[in-house]
Amino acid sequence: PAHASELMPAIVDAMGRARVGWTDLAAIAVGVGPGTFTGLRIGIATARALAAANALPLRRVSSLAALAAGIDAPLRLPLIDARRGELFGALYEGGEPLWPPFAAPPGELLARLREGGFRPLGAGDGSIRFRGVLEAAGIPVEPDDSESHVVRALHVCRLGREAGDEAPEAVLPEYLREPDAKPQQ
């Protein structure tokens, strides 16, 4: 709920600590999801506005790729709690995706891992929420206090260096499923 009021002060603080101004930037990298609808909309809208106001290109970064970048294992399973008993996830070998982003219940994910013979290391708030199910199926999960469970700005920025430039208006959230809220008829 505080994203909208805390985001700009956090950006100003980070830029101050890094001793950079808007004219020092070549582009703005932004996590595009999957994730929460409100968080993605606020983050992307802010990045789009800052990029447009400062005549900078925007670079989209998958939140799952950024999460995977923080997992120290050959096979990486970034998992974000998608609510409704589901996970957003992907499977990476090093930095390369083996599976594209998906939304699925834990049982479906485990069946797919078994079918492929994969035993990756899981991290992210989704792996914490479903730790018991994952570990019972032989899928290790980082300890609860691990930094690997958080999509870090450092990883978004590093991946953003390699991403292509896009016009701000072209960068949209990657939701992977329909929103919980439905328009009233």
Disulfide bonds with the S-S distance in Angstrom:
none
